[in-house]
């Protein structure tokens, strides 16, 4: 058991990160609003092997992955403004590609030494103004005060440490209000103003991109293989990589398929499912499983058509990505965990 700093999130989604295993390490990234950091713990003892201070990051929900390029394992995680490659043994930052946006919720996918990302994010000023100033707790004057932010959060007291880190930094003229560029300066780390600024009318951006691993330092101009805008990313659902293709599905049930080598479309948007998605698609036994928030799990062919083979109603919401291991499919619904297998007498539900 290892105690970590209690995370704080102004926006009400709360923590949502999962650890990963690498050799004898448990690696956990938590980009919260006060003390964002990534940790590596000894799997047997819980001792901290290394810690990376990620104070240059805003809140993110992108999980770390392992990418092997030219025989070198790299720990790769998306964050504010940058995709970053680490040495998983030491926590040293090896490279960064400055292609990301402000708030990252999708997780990269790696294949054959290349990292693929699907991104949708708002500008920081736009997010704060829409959520706080233009909410019922604000007065819609284009400014933010500490009282408005506290009213938005509700009864849960905001730690003073948060205001020292953000509001006090941005409030240059010390008038007790954040306006214009002050909002960017408050909620973005100095030198890392990723995404749209306060004066950009179109604050939201979305695209897919591919970055080759194995670099050193700033690889933005050397290792970014392609980057293409698209209106069909999702801000939570991560892409699926299979058979030289990247598949995206977004809330509303629209899917698209792109080539891995150049990011060009294999086929355009198609209605594949319906409803909202928080879980990402997974591949198993040469079939694609797509779990919807409404509790429906679609089984589709592993090809660009995504022809539906079966549709299963779990009876309650599915908001987490199914997992596949040892020829079994694990599904967590709102109140149950299910294990599915083709082996006789092995299906189980754990409440």
PAZANU-658175 format. One record per atom (N, C-alpha, C): x, y, z. Coordinates in steps of 0.1 Angstrom, whole numbers, padded with zeros to 4 digits, always signed. Example, Ala and Ser with C-alpha at 12.3 -4.5 7.8 and 13.67 -1.06 7.14 Angstrom:
# PAZANU-658175
+0132-0057+0078
+0123-0045+0078
+0132-0033+0078
+0128-0022+0071
+0137-0011+0071
+0129+0000+0079
This chain:
# PAZANU-658175
+0008-0012+0000
+0000+0000+0000
+0009+0012+0000
+0006+0022-0009
+0014+0034-0010
+0005+0046-0011
+0006+0055-0001
-0002+0067-0001
+0004+0077-0011
-0005+0083-0019
-0001+0094-0029
-0008+0107-0025
-0003+0118-0030
-0010+0131-0027
-0025+0129-0032
-0034+0134-0024
-0048+0134-0027
-0050+0143-0039
-0055+0138-0051
-0057+0146-0062
-0068+0156-0061
-0067+0167-0068
-0078+0177-0068
-0081+0180-0082
-0094+0180-0086
-0098+0184-0099
-0110+0194-0098
-0108+0206-0104
-0118+0216-0104
-0130+0211-0111
-0128+0206-0124
-0139+0201-0131
-0144+0187-0125
-0156+0184-0126
-0162+0174-0118
-0160+0159-0122
-0151+0157-0132
-0149+0143-0136
-0141+0135-0126
-0133+0142-0118
-0125+0134-0108
-0114+0126-0115
-0107+0118-0106
-0096+0110-0112
-0101+0098-0120
-0094+0094-0130
-0098+0083-0139
-0086+0076-0145
-0075+0076-0138
-0063+0069-0144
-0061+0055-0139
-0055+0047-0147
-0052+0033-0143
-0037+0031-0144
-0032+0022-0135
-0017+0019-0136
-0014+0009-0147
-0002+0009-0151
+0003-0001-0161
+0014-0009-0155
+0017-0021-0159
+0028-0029-0155
+0039-0029-0165
+0051-0027-0161
+0063-0029-0169
+0074-0036-0162
+0077-0048-0166
+0087-0056-0159
+0084-0057-0144
+0093-0051-0135
+0090-0052-0121
+0085-0039-0115
+0079-0030-0124
+0074-0017-0120
+0059-0016-0122
+0053-0009-0113
+0039-0004-0115
+0040+0011-0118
+0035+0015-0129
+0037+0029-0134
+0023+0036-0134
+0022+0047-0128
+0010+0054-0126
+0011+0069-0129
+0003+0075-0137
+0004+0089-0141
-0009+0095-0136
-0008+0106-0129
-0020+0114-0124
-0018+0129-0126
-0023+0134-0137
-0022+0148-0140
-0034+0155-0134
-0033+0160-0122
-0045+0167-0115
-0042+0182-0116
-0050+0189-0108
-0050+0204-0109
-0039+0210-0100
-0033+0202-0091
-0024+0208-0081
-0010+0202-0082
-0009+0189-0082
+0005+0183-0082
+0006+0171-0092
+0005+0174-0105
+0005+0164-0116
+0019+0157-0115
+0019+0144-0116
+0032+0136-0116
+0030+0122-0121
+0041+0116-0125
+0041+0102-0129
+0050+0095-0120
+0046+0083-0115
+0054+0075-0105
+0056+0061-0111
+0068+0056-0107
+0071+0042-0109
+0074+0035-0096
+0066+0025-0092
+0068+0018-0079
+0073+0004-0082
+0081-0001-0072
+0085-0015-0072
+0073-0023-0070
+0071-0033-0079
+0059-0041-0079
+0058-0049-0066
+0069-0053-0060
+0069-0062-0048
+0068-0054-0035
+0075-0043-0035
+0076-0035-0022
+0068-0023-0021
+0064-0017-0033
+0057-0004-0033
+0066+0008-0032
+0079+0006-0031
+0089+0017-0030
+0089+0025-0043
+0090+0038-0042
+0091+0046-0054
+0104+0045-0060
+0105+0040-0072
+0117+0039-0080
+0121+0053-0086
+0110+0059-0092
+0113+0073-0097
+0100+0080-0098
+0101+0093-0099
+0089+0102-0100
+0093+0113-0109
+0084+0116-0119
+0085+0128-0128
+0075+0138-0124
+0080+0150-0120
+0071+0162-0117
+0066+0167-0131
+0053+0166-0132
+0046+0171-0145
+0039+0184-0143
+0045+0193-0136
+0039+0206-0133
+0037+0214-0146
+0043+0210-0157
+0041+0217-0169
+0028+0212-0176
+0021+0203-0170
+0009+0197-0176
-0004+0203-0169
-0015+0203-0176
-0028+0206-0170
-0034+0192-0167
-0047+0192-0164
-0053+0179-0161
-0054+0171-0174
-0050+0159-0174
-0051+0150-0185
-0055+0136-0180
-0061+0128-0190
-0065+0115-0186
-0060+0104-0196
-0049+0107-0202
-0042+0098-0212
-0033+0088-0204
-0035+0075-0207
-0028+0065-0200
-0014+0063-0206
-0004+0060-0199
+0009+0056-0204
+0008+0043-0212
+0017+0042-0222
+0018+0029-0230
+0033+0027-0231
+0036+0014-0235
+0050+0011-0238
+0051+0009-0253
+0061+0016-0259
+0064+0015-0273
+0078+0011-0275
+0081+0001-0283
+0094-0004-0286
+0098+0000-0300
+0109+0008-0300
+0114+0013-0313
+0129+0009-0314
+0133+0002-0325
+0147-0002-0327
+0152-0009-0314
+0144-0017-0308
+0149-0025-0296
+0149-0017-0283
+0145-0005-0283
+0145+0003-0271
+0130+0005-0266
+0128+0001-0254
+0114+0003-0248
+0113+0018-0243
+0102+0024-0246
+0099+0037-0242
+0085+0038-0236
+0084+0046-0225
+0072+0048-0219
+0066+0061-0225
+0055+0060-0231
+0049+0072-0239
+0036+0076-0233
+0034+0089-0230
+0022+0094-0225
+0018+0107-0231
+0006+0109-0234
+0001+0122-0239
-0001+0132-0228
+0001+0144-0230
-0002+0154-0220
-0004+0168-0227
-0005+0178-0219
-0007+0191-0224
+0003+0196-0234
-0001+0197-0246
+0008+0202-0257
+0018+0192-0263
+0021+0181-0256
+0032+0173-0261
+0029+0158-0258
+0034+0150-0267
+0035+0135-0266
+0049+0133-0261
+0051+0127-0249
+0064+0126-0243
+0069+0111-0242
+0081+0108-0246
+0087+0095-0244
+0097+0095-0232
+0095+0085-0223
+0104+0084-0212
+0112+0071-0212
+0123+0071-0205
+0130+0058-0202
+0122+0052-0190
+0115+0041-0193
+0107+0035-0182
+0115+0030-0170
+0128+0028-0171
+0136+0023-0160
+0140+0034-0151
+0141+0047-0156
+0146+0058-0148
+0137+0070-0147
+0127+0071-0156
+0118+0082-0156
+0124+0094-0163
+0135+0093-0170
+0141+0104-0177
+0133+0107-0190
+0130+0120-0192
+0123+0123-0205
+0133+0122-0216
+0130+0114-0226
+0139+0112-0237
+0136+0121-0249
+0123+0123-0252
+0119+0131-0263
+0105+0137-0261
+0102+0147-0269
+0088+0152-0269
+0085+0157-0283
+0072+0155-0287
+0067+0160-0299
+0056+0169-0296
+0058+0182-0299
+0048+0192-0295
+0037+0194-0304
+0028+0184-0304
+0017+0183-0314
+0003+0182-0307
+0003+0181-0294
-0010+0179-0288
-0017+0192-0283
-0028+0191-0277
-0036+0202-0273
-0037+0203-0258
-0047+0210-0253
-0047+0214-0239
-0050+0202-0230
-0061+0195-0232
-0066+0185-0223
-0068+0172-0231
-0060+0162-0227
-0060+0149-0234
-0067+0139-0226
-0077+0132-0232
-0084+0122-0225
-0082+0108-0232
-0078+0108-0245
-0076+0096-0252
-0062+0091-0249
-0060+0078-0252
-0047+0071-0249
-0041+0068-0263
-0028+0071-0264
-0021+0067-0277
-0021+0052-0278
-0018+0048-0291
-0017+0033-0294
-0004+0032-0302
+0004+0022-0299
+0017+0020-0306
+0017+0007-0314
+0024+0008-0325
+0025-0004-0334
+0038-0003-0342
+0047-0013-0341
+0059-0013-0349
+0067+0000-0347
+0068+0005-0335
+0077+0016-0332
+0071+0029-0335
+0058+0030-0338
+0051+0043-0341
+0040+0044-0332
+0038+0057-0327
+0027+0060-0318
+0016+0068-0326
+0004+0063-0324
-0008+0069-0331
-0017+0076-0321
-0021+0088-0324
-0030+0095-0314
-0042+0100-0322
-0053+0101-0314
-0066+0107-0319
-0069+0118-0308
-0071+0130-0312
-0071+0141-0303
-0084+0150-0306
-0091+0154-0295
-0101+0164-0295
-0100+0172-0282
-0099+0185-0283
-0097+0193-0271
-0101+0207-0273
-0105+0214-0263
-0109+0228-0263
-0097+0236-0258
-0097+0249-0262
-0088+0258-0256
-0091+0261-0242
-0081+0264-0234
-0083+0265-0219
-0092+0277-0215
-0090+0288-0222
-0098+0300-0218
-0113+0297-0221
-0115+0291-0233
-0129+0288-0237
-0135+0278-0227
-0128+0268-0223
-0133+0258-0214
-0137+0265-0200
-0129+0273-0195
-0132+0279-0182
-0143+0289-0184
-0144+0297-0194
-0154+0307-0195
-0168+0300-0198
-0168+0290-0206
-0181+0283-0208
-0186+0276-0196
-0176+0270-0189
-0180+0261-0177
-0183+0270-0165
-0176+0281-0163
-0178+0289-0150
-0185+0302-0153
-0179+0311-0161
-0185+0324-0163
-0198+0324-0169
-0200+0315-0179
-0213+0314-0187
-0222+0304-0181
-0218+0298-0170
-0227+0288-0162
-0236+0296-0154
-0245+0289-0147
-0255+0296-0138
-0248+0303-0126
-0236+0299-0123
-0229+0305-0112
-0221+0318-0116
-0220+0320-0129
-0212+0332-0134
-0221+0343-0138
-0215+0354-0142
-0223+0366-0146
-0221+0369-0161
-0214+0360-0168
-0212+0362-0183
-0206+0375-0187
-0196+0379-0179
-0189+0392-0182
-0175+0389-0189
-0172+0377-0192
-0159+0374-0198
-0147+0374-0188
-0150+0374-0175
-0140+0374-0165
-0143+0363-0155
-0132+0359-0147
-0134+0349-0137
-0129+0354-0124
-0136+0351-0113
-0132+0354-0100
-0131+0341-0092
-0124+0342-0080
-0123+0330-0072
-0137+0326-0067
-0146+0336-0064
-0159+0332-0059
-0167+0325-0070
-0165+0328-0082
-0172+0321-0093
-0167+0307-0094
-0154+0305-0093
-0148+0292-0094
-0153+0283-0083
-0153+0289-0071
-0158+0281-0059
-0172+0278-0060
-0181+0287-0065
-0195+0284-0067
-0197+0273-0078
-0188+0273-0088
-0189+0262-0098
-0186+0249-0092
-0176+0248-0084
-0172+0236-0077
-0182+0231-0067
-0189+0241-0060
-0199+0237-0051
-0194+0237-0037
-0200+0228-0028
-0197+0228-0014
-0182+0223-0011
-0176+0216-0020
-0163+0211-0018
-0153+0222-0018
-0146+0225-0007
-0137+0237-0006
-0125+0235-0016
-0122+0245-0023
-0110+0245-0032
-0098+0248-0024
-0088+0239-0024
-0075+0241-0017
-0069+0254-0021
-0064+0262-0011
-0057+0274-0014
-0045+0272-0023
-0039+0260-0022
-0028+0257-0030
-0031+0258-0045
-0044+0254-0049
-0048+0256-0063
-0048+0270-0067
-0054+0279-0059
-0055+0293-0063
-0041+0299-0063
-0032+0295-0054
-0018+0300-0055
-0011+0296-0068
-0014+0284-0072
-0007+0279-0084
-0013+0285-0097
-0025+0288-0097
-0032+0292-0109
-0037+0307-0109
-0047+0310-0101
-0053+0323-0101
-0043+0334-0098
-0035+0332-0087
-0026+0343-0083
-0015+0345-0094
-0011+0334-0100
-0001+0335-0111
-0007+0343-0123
-0019+0341-0126
-0025+0347-0138
-0030+0361-0136
-0033+0364-0123
-0039+0378-0120
-0027+0388-0119
-0022+0392-0130
-0010+0400-0131
-0013+0414-0124
-0024+0420-0127
-0027+0433-0122
-0033+0433-0108
-0035+0421-0103
-0040+0419-0089
-0053+0426-0086
-0062+0426-0096
-0075+0432-0094
-0086+0422-0090
-0081+0409-0087
-0091+0399-0083
-0099+0393-0094
-0095+0395-0106
-0103+0390-0118
-0093+0385-0128
-0097+0374-0135
-0089+0369-0146
-0097+0373-0159
-0089+0379-0168
-0096+0383-0181
-0086+0381-0192
-0091+0377-0204
-0082+0376-0216
-0070+0367-0214
-0059+0372-0217
-0046+0364-0216
-0043+0359-0202
-0049+0366-0192
-0046+0362-0178
-0052+0348-0176
-0063+0344-0183
-0068+0331-0181
-0059+0321-0186
-0053+0323-0198
-0043+0314-0203
-0031+0313-0193
-0026+0324-0188
-0015+0324-0179
-0018+0317-0166
-0030+0318-0162
-0034+0312-0149
-0034+0296-0150
-0040+0291-0160
-0043+0277-0161
-0035+0269-0170
-0024+0276-0176
-0015+0269-0184
-0001+0272-0178
+0008+0262-0178
+0021+0264-0173
+0029+0273-0182
+0038+0282-0176
+0046+0291-0184
+0054+0283-0194
+0054+0288-0207
+0061+0281-0217
+0054+0269-0224
+0041+0267-0219
+0034+0255-0225
+0019+0259-0226
+0017+0269-0235
+0003+0274-0238
-0002+0266-0249
-0005+0253-0247
-0010+0245-0258
-0024+0247-0261
-0028+0245-0274
-0041+0246-0278
-0045+0261-0281
-0058+0263-0282
-0063+0276-0286
-0062+0286-0274
-0058+0299-0278
-0057+0309-0268
-0070+0316-0266
-0070+0326-0256
-0083+0332-0252
-0089+0339-0264
-0082+0344-0274
-0087+0352-0284
-0091+0345-0297
-0090+0331-0296
-0093+0323-0308
-0107+0320-0308
-0114+0324-0319
-0129+0322-0320
-0132+0307-0320
-0125+0299-0328
-0128+0285-0329
-0119+0278-0319
-0124+0275-0307
-0115+0271-0296
-0113+0256-0297
-0121+0248-0304
-0119+0234-0304
-0111+0229-0316
-0103+0219-0314
-0096+0213-0325
-0096+0198-0324
-0094+0191-0335
-0094+0177-0335
-0087+0171-0347
-0079+0161-0345
-0071+0155-0356
-0065+0142-0352
-0059+0135-0361
-0052+0122-0359
-0037+0125-0363
-0028+0117-0357
-0014+0120-0359
-0006+0107-0357
+0006+0106-0363
+0015+0095-0361
+0029+0100-0358
+0036+0095-0347
+0049+0099-0343
+0058+0087-0342
+0069+0087-0348
+0079+0076-0347
+0086+0078-0333
+0087+0067-0326
+0095+0067-0314
+0110+0066-0316
+0118+0065-0306
+0132+0064-0307
+0140+0077-0309
+0134+0088-0306
+0141+0101-0308
+0148+0106-0295
+0154+0118-0297
+0160+0124-0286
+0157+0139-0286
+0153+0145-0275
+0150+0159-0274
+0137+0162-0281
+0137+0174-0288
+0125+0179-0295
+0124+0172-0308
+0115+0163-0310
+0113+0156-0323
+0102+0161-0331
+0096+0173-0328
+0085+0177-0335
+0087+0178-0350
+0098+0183-0354
+0101+0184-0369
+0107+0172-0375
+0111+0162-0367
+0118+0151-0373
+0111+0138-0373
+0102+0136-0363
+0096+0123-0361
+0081+0123-0362
+0075+0134-0365
+0060+0134-0368
+0058+0130-0382
+0053+0118-0384
+0051+0112-0398
+0040+0119-0405
+0029+0121-0399
+0017+0128-0405
+0008+0133-0394
+0000+0143-0398
-0010+0148-0389
-0022+0154-0398
-0034+0149-0395
-0045+0153-0404
-0057+0157-0396
-0063+0168-0399
-0076+0172-0392
-0087+0163-0396
-0096+0160-0387
-0108+0152-0390
-0119+0156-0380
-0131+0156-0384
-0142+0159-0375
-0148+0147-0368
-0141+0135-0369
-0146+0123-0364
-0139+0117-0353
-0130+0125-0346
-0124+0120-0334
-0134+0121-0322
-0131+0114-0311
-0139+0115-0299
-0130+0121-0288
-0135+0128-0278
-0126+0134-0268
-0123+0124-0257
-0129+0112-0257
-0126+0102-0247
-0122+0088-0253
-0129+0084-0264
-0126+0071-0270
-0113+0071-0277
-0105+0061-0274
-0092+0060-0281
-0093+0052-0294
-0083+0054-0303
-0084+0046-0316
-0081+0032-0314
-0085+0024-0324
-0081+0010-0325
-0072+0008-0337
-0061+0001-0335
-0051-0002-0346
-0052-0017-0350
-0054-0020-0362
-0055-0034-0367
-0053-0034-0382
-0045-0044-0386
-0044-0047-0401
-0040-0035-0409
-0031-0027-0403
-0026-0015-0411
-0037-0004-0411
-0046-0004-0402
-0057+0006-0402
-0059+0012-0388
-0064+0024-0388
-0068+0031-0376
-0083+0033-0377
-0090+0028-0367
-0105+0029-0366
-0108+0039-0355
-0117+0048-0358
-0122+0057-0348
-0137+0055-0347
-0142+0057-0335
-0157+0057-0333
-0160+0068-0323
-0170+0076-0325
-0173+0087-0316
-0187+0086-0311
-0190+0093-0300
-0204+0093-0295
-0214+0097-0306
-0225+0090-0307
-0234+0091-0318
-0233+0079-0327
-0222+0071-0326
-0221+0059-0333
-0215+0060-0347
-0208+0071-0350
-0202+0073-0363
-0187+0067-0363
-0184+0058-0372
-0171+0053-0373
-0164+0057-0386
-0151+0058-0385
-0142+0061-0397
-0130+0053-0397
-0124+0050-0408
-0112+0042-0409
-0101+0049-0417
-0089+0049-0412
-0078+0055-0419
-0066+0046-0421
-0057+0049-0431
-0045+0041-0433
-0035+0045-0423
-0027+0035-0418
-0016+0038-0409
-0004+0045-0415
-0001+0041-0428
+0011+0046-0434
+0011+0061-0437
-0001+0067-0440
-0002+0081-0443
-0013+0088-0437
-0022+0081-0430
-0033+0088-0423
-0045+0091-0432
-0044+0087-0445
-0055+0090-0454
-0067+0081-0452
-0079+0085-0455
-0091+0077-0452
-0091+0064-0460
-0095+0054-0454
-0099+0041-0461
-0113+0041-0465
-0121+0046-0455
-0136+0049-0458
-0140+0060-0449
-0150+0067-0454
-0155+0079-0447
-0165+0075-0436
-0171+0085-0430
-0180+0082-0419
-0192+0073-0422
-0195+0064-0412
-0205+0055-0414
-0212+0053-0400
-0225+0052-0401
-0232+0049-0388
-0230+0034-0384
-0223+0032-0373
-0219+0019-0369
-0227+0015-0357
-0229+0024-0347
-0236+0021-0335
-0246+0033-0332
-0249+0034-0320
-0258+0045-0315
-0255+0049-0301
-0259+0060-0297
-0257+0064-0283
-0243+0069-0280
-0239+0070-0267
-0227+0075-0263
-0217+0064-0260
-0204+0068-0261
-0193+0058-0259
-0183+0065-0249
-0180+0057-0239
-0169+0061-0230
-0158+0050-0231
-0161+0038-0235
-0152+0027-0236
-0146+0027-0250
-0134+0023-0252
-0127+0022-0265
-0129+0009-0271
-0129+0008-0284
-0130-0005-0291
-0118-0014-0288
-0120-0027-0288
-0109-0037-0286
-0110-0048-0297
-0098-0054-0299
-0097-0065-0309
-0094-0078-0302
-0102-0088-0306
-0099-0102-0300
-0105-0112-0309
-0097-0123-0312
-0101-0134-0320
-0106-0129-0334
-0098-0119-0339
-0101-0113-0352
-0115-0106-0353
-0120-0102-0342
-0133-0095-0341
-0131-0082-0333
-0139-0072-0337
-0138-0059-0330
-0151-0058-0321
-0148-0054-0308
-0158-0053-0298
-0160-0038-0295
-0172-0033-0296
-0175-0019-0293
-0186-0019-0282
-0182-0013-0271
-0191-0013-0259
-0197+0001-0258
-0210+0002-0257
-0217+0015-0256
-0221+0018-0242
-0223+0030-0239
-0227+0034-0226
-0241+0029-0222
-0249+0026-0233
-0263+0021-0231
-0263+0006-0227
-0251+0000-0226
-0250-0014-0223
-0249-0024-0235
-0249-0018-0247
-0249-0027-0259
-0234-0029-0263
-0231-0042-0265
-0218-0045-0270
-0219-0051-0284
-0214-0044-0294
-0214-0049-0308
-0202-0057-0311
-0204-0068-0318
-0193-0076-0323
-0192-0074-0338
-0181-0069-0344
-0180-0065-0358
-0168-0072-0364
-0169-0073-0378
-0158-0079-0385
-0146-0070-0385
-0134-0076-0385
-0122-0068-0385
-0118-0064-0399
-0126-0055-0405
-0123-0050-0418
-0129-0036-0419
-0126-0029-0429
-0131-0015-0430
-0147-0014-0430
-0154-0024-0433
-0168-0023-0433
-0174-0023-0419
-0167-0030-0410
-0172-0032-0396
-0186-0038-0396
-0188-0047-0404
-0201-0054-0405
-0204-0060-0392
-0216-0058-0387
-0220-0063-0374
-0223-0078-0375
-0217-0085-0365
-0219-0100-0364
-0229-0103-0353
-0228-0095-0343
-0237-0098-0331
-0239-0085-0323
-0250-0085-0316
-0253-0073-0307
-0258-0079-0294
-0251-0075-0283
-0254-0081-0270
-0258-0070-0260
-0269-0072-0253
-0274-0062-0243
-0270-0067-0229
-0261-0059-0223
-0256-0063-0210
-0266-0059-0199
-0276-0052-0202
-0286-0049-0192
-0283-0037-0183
-0271-0031-0184
-0268-0019-0176
-0256-0013-0183
-0253+0000-0179
-0243+0008-0186
-0229+0001-0186
-0222+0003-0197
-0208+0000-0198
-0200+0013-0201
-0192+0017-0192
-0184+0029-0193
-0169+0027-0193
-0165+0014-0191
-0151+0011-0191
-0147+0002-0203
-0135+0003-0208
-0131-0005-0219
-0130-0020-0216
-0136-0029-0224
-0134-0043-0221
-0119-0047-0222
-0116-0058-0215
-0102-0063-0215
-0102-0077-0220
-0091-0081-0227
-0090-0094-0233
-0077-0100-0227
-0078-0112-0221
-0066-0119-0216
-0069-0134-0215
-0059-0142-0219
-0060-0157-0217
-0073-0162-0224
-0076-0157-0236
-0087-0161-0244
-0101-0159-0237
-0101-0148-0229
-0113-0145-0222
-0116-0130-0224
-0128-0126-0225
-0132-0112-0226
-0138-0108-0213
-0133-0097-0207
-0137-0092-0194
-0145-0079-0196
-0157-0078-0191
-0165-0066-0193
-0170-0062-0179
-0167-0049-0176
-0172-0043-0164
-0184-0034-0167
-0196-0038-0162
-0208-0029-0163
-0209-0021-0150
-0220-0014-0149
-0222-0005-0138
-0220-0012-0124
-0226-0024-0124
-0226-0031-0111
-0220-0045-0111
-0215-0050-0122
-0210-0064-0123
-0197-0064-0132
-0190-0075-0130
-0178-0078-0139
-0182-0092-0145
-0181-0093-0158
-0184-0105-0165
-0171-0110-0172
-0170-0123-0172
-0159-0130-0180
-0166-0139-0190
-0162-0137-0203
-0168-0145-0213
-0157-0154-0220
-0160-0166-0223
-0150-0175-0229
-0157-0185-0237
-0151-0191-0247
-0156-0202-0255
-0155-0215-0248
-0147-0216-0237
-0145-0228-0230
-0157-0232-0222
-0161-0244-0222
-0173-0248-0215
-0173-0246-0200
-0184-0242-0194
-0185-0241-0180
-0176-0231-0174
-0172-0221-0181
-0162-0211-0176
-0168-0197-0175
-0180-0194-0180
-0186-0181-0179
-0190-0178-0165
-0186-0165-0161
-0189-0162-0147
-0193-0147-0146
-0201-0143-0136
-0204-0130-0133
-0200-0127-0119
-0193-0117-0116
-0189-0114-0102
-0195-0101-0098
-0203-0102-0087
-0210-0090-0083
-0202-0083-0072
